[in-house]
Amino acid sequence: MTTSAFSRGRPEPGTAETVAVTTGRRTAYLIALVVLPLLVLAAAIPAAWGWGIGPRDAFIAVVMYLISIFGIAVGYHRHFTHRAFQCGRPLRVALMLAGGMAVEGPVTLWAAEHRRHHKYADRPGDPHSPWRYGDGGAALLRGMAHAHVGWFYTARRRSDRRHWVPDLLADPDVRRFDAAYPAVVALSFLLPAVVGGLWAMSWAGAWTALVWGGLVRYAVVHHVTWSVNSIAHTFGDRPFRTRDRSSNVRWVALLTLGEGWHNWHHVDPACARHGVLKGQPDPSARLIRWFERAGWAYAVRWPSPERLAARRAEALRDPAVPPSAGSPAEGGEGGVPPG
């Protein structure tokens, strides 16, 4: 893909797949997902420089970070969106809860947006492609800002959950979780505060844990995970051929516990492992493996060595030839259920 499909003026897909978003809701997205995280990070820098962060708060922040990232990577993404593995109800509910504490929205909305992203990756219809405005210079910088945070406010239509996630809407536990999502957001901030307060046996301990394990952690988690949308669709290496610009970025992969190995994920979205080549650690896949060995996860879709070898040889043999758009091997439907 050498020229942005957006810049060629191709029309956006029809509105049957999306629903209109009110100005009030878009403003709420802007405040909660764009403005507040940036303000929190701006305040955290002088705080860390002036007073530092103690080991207690650092421990709580790291644990909350791991819960949030694993909740998104293993729960929201690999299980609920792409069905890379199946699991029993207790683990399914735990993964929903962990993903919700990342404060990136209810699982049905997150999965709907991501399934639409896979169907239209880096083409009209993709909710957050960095190539939306063009291929270089100011246009690409504008596109990266759009892919990272801008689309939360500028998008006047969001993915219609009835179209994209009917399987999730049919699940009573998922519907209950969506209804209880505001309480999960509150828990995401109250939990570190309670742990910090009880650990220190003081209100000061609760306050500092809320700041570092709640507010700063939430801001960092957002920008780390959104780097997959912006950075890992712009820079990095592409050892496998795809119809889009999904790539591998090591530092993004390390911070997202494996999600930054994004190239293979767009070749095979339902695969439980994203880091499939040598030197690509994937802690999220490791966690799924542990779940499998414990008998908590089953029907795990691990990568086929034969298919990996064939796809790698194909890319090495003729890397310039683009794949056929929309083919299942390229993740054309991104795990979207039939119908």
PALUM-605340 format. One record per residue (C-alpha): residue in three letters; chain; x, y, z. Coordinates in nm, 3 decimals. Layout:
<sites>
> aa ch X Y Z
> ALA A X Y Z
...
</sites>
This chain:
<sites>
> aa ch X Y Z
> MET A 0.000 0.000 0.000
> THR A 0.202 0.295 -0.124
> THR A -0.063 0.567 -0.135
> SER A -0.317 0.642 0.133
> ALA A -0.659 0.508 0.040
> PHE A -0.804 0.803 0.230
> SER A -0.614 1.053 0.016
> ARG A -0.758 0.901 -0.301
> GLY A -1.102 1.008 -0.189
> ARG A -1.253 0.662 -0.157
> PRO A -1.590 0.685 0.018
> GLU A -1.644 0.572 0.374
> PRO A -1.849 0.251 0.416
> GLY A -2.221 0.286 0.471
> THR A -2.372 0.387 0.801
> ALA A -2.528 0.046 0.872
> GLU A -2.209 -0.047 1.061
> THR A -2.195 0.269 1.274
> VAL A -2.411 0.488 1.495
> ALA A -2.407 0.864 1.541
> VAL A -2.238 1.005 1.852
> THR A -2.374 1.317 2.020
> THR A -2.156 1.620 2.082
> GLY A -2.198 1.571 2.455
> ARG A -2.066 1.217 2.443
> ARG A -1.775 1.318 2.222
> THR A -1.690 1.594 2.470
> ALA A -1.697 1.340 2.753
> TYR A -1.456 1.121 2.553
> LEU A -1.233 1.422 2.497
> ILE A -1.215 1.505 2.867
> ALA A -1.186 1.153 3.009
> LEU A -0.964 0.996 2.744
> VAL A -0.757 1.283 2.606
> VAL A -0.741 1.585 2.836
> LEU A -0.733 1.429 3.184
> PRO A -0.459 1.170 3.109
> LEU A -0.237 1.444 2.965
> LEU A -0.296 1.668 3.268
> VAL A -0.220 1.380 3.504
> LEU A 0.106 1.300 3.326
> ALA A 0.202 1.668 3.320
> ALA A 0.146 1.690 3.697
> ALA A 0.327 1.361 3.765
> ILE A 0.656 1.475 3.609
> PRO A 0.734 1.755 3.858
> ALA A 0.595 1.541 4.142
> ALA A 0.831 1.256 4.056
> TRP A 1.118 1.502 4.013
> GLY A 1.050 1.688 4.339
> TRP A 0.934 1.418 4.579
> GLY A 0.991 1.093 4.395
> ILE A 0.778 0.782 4.424
> GLY A 0.820 0.545 4.715
> PRO A 0.858 0.167 4.680
> ARG A 0.506 0.104 4.815
> ASP A 0.341 0.327 4.555
> ALA A 0.571 0.195 4.280
> PHE A 0.472 -0.163 4.364
> ILE A 0.100 -0.081 4.363
> ALA A 0.133 0.112 4.035
> VAL A 0.320 -0.173 3.863
> VAL A 0.066 -0.434 3.978
> MET A -0.225 -0.217 3.861
> TYR A -0.043 -0.157 3.532
> LEU A 0.001 -0.531 3.476
> ILE A -0.362 -0.602 3.562
> SER A -0.479 -0.331 3.320
> ILE A -0.252 -0.426 3.029
> PHE A -0.313 -0.799 3.064
> GLY A -0.685 -0.723 3.094
> ILE A -0.676 -0.541 2.760
> ALA A -0.430 -0.770 2.579
> VAL A -0.550 -1.110 2.700
> GLY A -0.910 -1.026 2.790
> TYR A -1.060 -0.752 2.576
> HIS A -0.838 -0.820 2.274
> ARG A -0.739 -1.183 2.234
> HIS A -1.037 -1.347 2.409
> PHE A -1.342 -1.126 2.364
> THR A -1.260 -0.957 2.032
> HIS A -1.081 -1.233 1.839
> ARG A -1.176 -1.549 2.032
> ALA A -0.817 -1.672 2.029
> PHE A -0.904 -1.901 2.322
> GLN A -1.203 -2.010 2.524
> CYS A -1.233 -2.021 2.901
> GLY A -1.475 -2.088 3.182
> ARG A -1.700 -1.828 3.338
> PRO A -1.478 -1.736 3.638
> LEU A -1.177 -1.652 3.420
> ARG A -1.399 -1.479 3.162
> VAL A -1.546 -1.250 3.429
> ALA A -1.200 -1.185 3.578
> LEU A -1.065 -1.087 3.235
> MET A -1.359 -0.851 3.179
> LEU A -1.294 -0.691 3.517
> ALA A -0.920 -0.653 3.453
> GLY A -0.981 -0.505 3.108
> GLY A -1.241 -0.266 3.244
> MET A -0.995 -0.131 3.499
> ALA A -0.783 -0.001 3.210
> VAL A -1.067 0.254 3.168
> GLU A -1.086 0.219 2.789
> GLY A -1.459 0.161 2.771
> PRO A -1.701 -0.131 2.806
> VAL A -1.585 -0.454 2.645
> THR A -1.858 -0.448 2.377
> LEU A -1.762 -0.101 2.251
> TRP A -1.388 -0.180 2.261
> ALA A -1.438 -0.504 2.068
> ALA A -1.672 -0.343 1.814
> GLU A -1.423 -0.068 1.732
> HIS A -1.139 -0.316 1.704
> ARG A -1.325 -0.557 1.478
> ARG A -1.411 -0.266 1.249
> HIS A -1.045 -0.162 1.252
> HIS A -0.944 -0.507 1.127
> LYS A -1.199 -0.515 0.850
> TYR A -1.093 -0.176 0.714
> ALA A -0.734 -0.149 0.842
> ASP A -0.568 0.163 0.698
> ARG A -0.856 0.213 0.453
> PRO A -1.177 0.419 0.465
> GLY A -1.381 0.279 0.751
> ASP A -1.086 0.226 0.985
> PRO A -1.172 0.428 1.298
> HIS A -0.811 0.513 1.379
> SER A -0.566 0.484 1.092
> PRO A -0.259 0.714 1.106
> TRP A -0.272 0.730 0.724
> ARG A -0.608 0.900 0.716
> TYR A -0.479 1.235 0.590
> GLY A -0.189 1.130 0.370
> ASP A 0.149 0.962 0.354
> GLY A 0.402 1.215 0.476
> GLY A 0.498 1.538 0.647
> ALA A 0.229 1.732 0.829
> ALA A -0.043 1.500 0.698
> LEU A 0.117 1.197 0.862
> LEU A 0.176 1.381 1.191
> ARG A -0.189 1.482 1.188
> GLY A -0.285 1.123 1.113
> MET A -0.076 0.987 1.400
> ALA A -0.240 1.230 1.641
> HIS A -0.577 1.118 1.506
> ALA A -0.490 0.749 1.550
> HIS A -0.351 0.800 1.899
> VAL A -0.617 1.017 2.065
> GLY A -0.788 1.249 1.819
> TRP A -1.045 1.003 1.689
> PHE A -1.216 0.982 2.028
> TYR A -1.344 1.335 1.975
> THR A -1.349 1.384 1.599
> ALA A -1.536 1.063 1.513
> ARG A -1.901 1.158 1.475
> ARG A -1.993 0.795 1.428
> ARG A -1.881 0.496 1.635
> SER A -1.909 0.125 1.566
> ASP A -2.259 -0.017 1.606
> ARG A -2.235 -0.292 1.864
> ARG A -2.540 -0.469 1.726
> HIS A -2.356 -0.514 1.397
> TRP A -2.004 -0.593 1.520
> VAL A -2.046 -0.785 1.847
> PRO A -2.378 -0.974 1.846
> ASP A -2.197 -1.266 2.010
> LEU A -2.097 -1.052 2.307
> LEU A -2.437 -0.885 2.337
> ALA A -2.593 -1.231 2.360
> ASP A -2.383 -1.307 2.670
> PRO A -2.568 -1.215 2.996
> ASP A -2.239 -1.169 3.185
> VAL A -2.114 -0.922 2.924
> ARG A -2.439 -0.726 2.935
> ARG A -2.417 -0.706 3.315
> PHE A -2.057 -0.593 3.293
> ASP A -2.143 -0.319 3.045
> ALA A -2.419 -0.197 3.276
> ALA A -2.179 -0.200 3.572
> TYR A -1.892 -0.036 3.384
> PRO A -1.908 0.294 3.581
> ALA A -1.860 0.093 3.901
> VAL A -1.562 -0.085 3.746
> VAL A -1.406 0.253 3.662
> ALA A -1.454 0.361 4.022
> LEU A -1.295 0.036 4.140
> SER A -0.995 0.104 3.915
> PHE A -0.913 0.410 4.128
> LEU A -1.048 0.301 4.467
> LEU A -0.862 -0.032 4.474
> PRO A -0.508 0.114 4.475
> ALA A -0.617 0.381 4.724
> VAL A -0.759 0.122 4.965
> VAL A -0.455 -0.102 4.932
> GLY A -0.218 0.190 4.983
> GLY A -0.412 0.320 5.281
> LEU A -0.425 -0.018 5.453
> TRP A -0.060 -0.087 5.374
> ALA A 0.055 0.245 5.521
> MET A -0.229 0.263 5.774
> SER A -0.273 0.628 5.685
> TRP A -0.478 0.862 5.467
> ALA A -0.153 0.985 5.314
> GLY A -0.077 0.630 5.196
> ALA A -0.421 0.611 5.037
> TRP A -0.373 0.945 4.862
> THR A -0.031 0.873 4.714
> ALA A -0.142 0.525 4.601
> LEU A -0.446 0.683 4.433
> VAL A -0.219 0.926 4.250
> TRP A 0.042 0.674 4.130
> GLY A -0.150 0.346 4.118
> GLY A -0.473 0.506 4.001
> LEU A -0.439 0.830 3.809
> VAL A -0.085 0.808 3.670
> ARG A -0.123 0.439 3.593
> TYR A -0.447 0.503 3.402
> ALA A -0.283 0.775 3.196
> VAL A 0.024 0.565 3.115
> VAL A -0.186 0.260 3.024
> HIS A -0.389 0.467 2.779
> HIS A -0.094 0.608 2.591
> VAL A 0.093 0.278 2.591
> THR A -0.197 0.081 2.444
> TRP A -0.288 0.356 2.194
> SER A 0.070 0.346 2.066
> VAL A -0.029 0.025 1.890
> ASN A -0.280 0.226 1.682
> SER A -0.043 0.511 1.601
> ILE A 0.319 0.391 1.624
> ALA A 0.270 0.027 1.519
> HIS A 0.083 0.130 1.204
> THR A 0.348 0.383 1.103
> PHE A 0.696 0.265 1.197
> GLY A 0.870 -0.068 1.253
> ASP A 0.941 -0.380 1.053
> ARG A 0.694 -0.591 0.856
> PRO A 0.830 -0.945 0.819
> PHE A 0.493 -1.070 0.688
> ARG A 0.293 -0.925 0.399
> THR A -0.040 -0.768 0.487
> ARG A -0.284 -0.544 0.303
> ASP A -0.225 -0.269 0.565
> ARG A 0.072 -0.109 0.739
> SER A 0.068 -0.306 1.063
> SER A 0.423 -0.343 1.192
> ASN A 0.638 -0.461 1.480
> VAL A 0.782 -0.206 1.723
> ARG A 0.990 -0.361 2.002
> TRP A 0.946 -0.094 2.268
> VAL A 0.570 -0.087 2.210
> ALA A 0.562 -0.468 2.235
> LEU A 0.754 -0.465 2.562
> LEU A 0.530 -0.201 2.720
> THR A 0.209 -0.366 2.598
> LEU A 0.316 -0.718 2.702
> GLY A 0.322 -0.845 2.343
> GLU A 0.066 -0.632 2.162
> GLY A 0.329 -0.434 1.972
> TRP A 0.417 -0.740 1.759
> HIS A 0.139 -0.615 1.540
> ASN A 0.235 -0.743 1.196
> TRP A 0.155 -1.111 1.249
> HIS A -0.159 -1.013 1.436
> HIS A -0.296 -0.861 1.115
> VAL A -0.200 -1.174 0.924
> ASP A -0.384 -1.399 1.171
> PRO A -0.602 -1.196 1.413
> ALA A -0.737 -1.505 1.593
> CYS A -0.390 -1.631 1.683
> ALA A -0.323 -1.635 2.058
> ARG A 0.044 -1.541 2.010
> HIS A 0.149 -1.217 1.844
> GLY A 0.526 -1.244 1.887
> VAL A 0.584 -1.545 1.664
> LEU A 0.943 -1.491 1.552
> LYS A 1.268 -1.544 1.739
> GLY A 1.344 -1.260 1.979
> GLN A 0.979 -1.152 2.012
> PRO A 0.875 -1.206 2.377
> ASP A 0.500 -1.216 2.424
> PRO A 0.405 -1.220 2.796
> SER A 0.034 -1.218 2.710
> ALA A 0.072 -1.541 2.513
> ARG A 0.273 -1.684 2.802
> LEU A -0.012 -1.604 3.041
> ILE A -0.261 -1.775 2.809
> ARG A -0.030 -2.079 2.803
> TRP A -0.034 -2.086 3.184
> PHE A -0.413 -2.065 3.181
> GLU A -0.419 -2.355 2.935
> ARG A -0.187 -2.571 3.145
> ALA A -0.397 -2.501 3.454
> GLY A -0.707 -2.616 3.265
> TRP A -0.864 -2.269 3.275
> ALA A -0.830 -2.201 2.901
> TYR A -0.898 -2.434 2.610
> ALA A -0.935 -2.432 2.230
> VAL A -0.634 -2.202 2.217
> ARG A -0.539 -2.102 1.863
> TRP A -0.161 -2.129 1.865
> PRO A 0.035 -2.044 1.547
> SER A 0.109 -2.326 1.306
> PRO A 0.486 -2.365 1.246
> GLU A 0.416 -2.475 0.891
> ARG A 0.200 -2.172 0.815
> LEU A 0.451 -1.940 0.977
> ALA A 0.731 -2.081 0.763
> ALA A 0.521 -2.058 0.448
> ARG A 0.414 -1.699 0.511
> ARG A 0.770 -1.593 0.599
> ALA A 0.908 -1.758 0.286
> GLU A 0.637 -1.589 0.080
> ALA A 0.736 -1.246 0.213
> LEU A 1.107 -1.309 0.158
> ARG A 1.049 -1.441 -0.192
> ASP A 0.849 -1.144 -0.319
> PRO A 0.801 -0.875 -0.053
> ALA A 0.679 -0.614 -0.302
> VAL A 0.370 -0.805 -0.416
> PRO A 0.062 -0.694 -0.217
> PRO A -0.181 -0.957 -0.090
> SER A -0.538 -0.980 -0.208
> ALA A -0.749 -0.739 -0.006
> GLY A -0.999 -0.893 0.229
> SER A -0.865 -1.247 0.214
> PRO A -0.922 -1.441 0.538
> ALA A -0.548 -1.499 0.578
> GLU A -0.500 -1.126 0.603
> GLY A -0.758 -1.090 0.877
> GLY A -1.022 -0.952 0.645
> GLU A -1.297 -0.980 0.904
> GLY A -1.073 -0.961 1.208
> GLY A -1.256 -1.238 1.392
> VAL A -1.600 -1.091 1.322
> PRO A -1.869 -1.356 1.364
> PRO A -2.055 -1.461 1.050
> GLY A -2.372 -1.281 0.962
</sites>
